[in-house]
Amino acid sequence: MKQLVALCVPALALAGCVTEAPAGPDTTGPTITLQVQNAVGGARNFRSTDPASSGACAKVRGFPAKFSLSVGDPGGVGAASVRVFPSAFDAASITTIDAPDVSYTVTPASGGETLTIRLTPPAPGSVRTGVIATFEAAAAPGGEPDFAIVVEARDQAGNPTFMDQIDIRPENSIVICD
């Protein structure tokens, strides 16, 4: 078992560990971490396990804003979605696990776009316990530079986790971010 854990921890950082599906009911949603990589003062992490904070924001050093997303669940990650508005993803910047059980799409959504990452069990009786993605996003051309980002995820059992909206602002914004 120690060898399995030792192998999965580095693998989760790269691609999510593929493991046997756990027995018993799964009643807890995934854990989400969104990192704003080019935040003023250094990378800034927002986690679904942190207490909810309305009005969360991050100031970035130049646009496009750069993000990394990590979603983990011992019962297997089913899907994750990231909505940016009013803004758009730089499609060429999106990277995620290069595996046949992982796919992603970008679709228009109410003045913005949604990146959806889907995972299917890699083999009967197995699950992928994590997924990572990196991407860039910027406000729509001709618009204000500020935009918002919302993240949600579901595990293989359908349990959801939602993160509060995070506002992305330029470095010179007069708004104070925590």
Buried (B, 14 or more C-beta within 10 A) or exposed (E): EEEEEEEBEEBBEEBBBBBEBBEEEBEEBBBBBBBBBBBBEEEBEBEBEEEEEEEBBBBBBEBBBBBBBBBBBBBBBBBBBBBBBBBBBEEEEBEBBEBEBBEBEBEEBEEBBBBBBBBBBBEEEBBBBBBBBBBBBBBBEEEEBBBBBBBBBBBBBEBEBBBBBBBBBBBEBEEEBE
